[in-house]
Amino acid sequence: MAENKIKSSEITPENVYLNRRNFMKAGLIAGTTFATGLAYRFFNQPPPPEVETAKIETVKPAETPLPETDKPNSVKEITNYNNFYEFSTNKSSVAEYAKDFVTRPWTVEVGGLVQKPKTFDIEELLKIEQEERIYRFRCVEGWSMVIPWVGFPLKKLLDKVEPLGTAKYVAFETYYNKKQMPYASYAGIDFPYVEGLRLDEANHNLTILATGLYGKQMPNQNGAPIRLVVPWKYGFKSIKSVVKITLTDSEPPTTWNIAIPNEYGFYSNVNPNVSHPRWSQATEQRIGEYTRRKTLLFNGYADEVASLYEGMDLRKYF
Ligand code: MTE
């Protein structure tokens, strides 16, 4: 995967590529402009049927609760306003279209530049000590939530495979199956969805593999059975339903950077001072609130993560 440096603009006939870009742009502009209105209308409708997932028996409680002003969003909000393009590009339809997603059996293959490559069964990963992590979650589109995840530091998994000294990056891949995801072909992006982190970002204590939320196993629409959560980066870095993790020596390709390279960079750290080319990132709409709030540098986690980017021009490495 790391070797694949070819951009979709180079392998797609130009007219198809340009049409797709225009389609994506129209979709994203509409998404941002109407997100607040749609969210308001959606949450004032009768609740959709809830799909129950199993309780996670032992969860270490969150160590650092967020301030009073960052109250967790409700289960209804978190599970019915989703981005999961494999199932639907309509946030309020993902829950319905993902409800029959088959997530057992499930394995995560961890390999590449490691001493001990291994394919882990999900049941084995669920035996790693599960911790509650209540994080702010900020989407690049300008909305945000607070989500009480359950999971474990990604570092715990990486340590098990013993990365080689030459490993500098970590590449992630989502499960993809057209039969289970029949609407994916309308999404306008390439699948499988891929993402990546620098190794030091991946090893940071805030970076988790989440297996659930609100003390229960992960709902399908939120990336069952296991997804990445990197709370200081825009939400699209938090790749869902992960099946493959590969340690590499070069920066891995990432889905949104492949789709629109001048708009979505590899780093994608939440930054109120660096605008998206088509909208400001200075403020955000917290789902469930009526007024916008100021966006915080690194989504409020600057004390913990700013040192990772010392000396880097955050406008260049956006
Ligand atoms: N992962 C996959 N595989 N497919 C996706 O479409 N969307 C991303 C990210 N991970 C996405 C994905 C985006 S844009 C966001 S904002 C978050 O998932 C949304 O996570 P949530 O639905 O749990 O809030």
Boltz pocket constraint, residues with backbone or C-beta under 6 A from the ligand:
constraints:
  - pocket:
      binder: B
      contacts: [[A, 78], [A, 81], [A, 82], [A, 83], [A, 84], [A, 85], [A, 86], [A, 138], [A, 139], [A, 140], [A, 174], [A, 193], [A, 221], [A, 222], [A, 223], [A, 234], [A, 235], [A, 236], [A, 237], [A, 238], [A, 239], [A, 240], [A, 241]]
      max_distance: 6.0
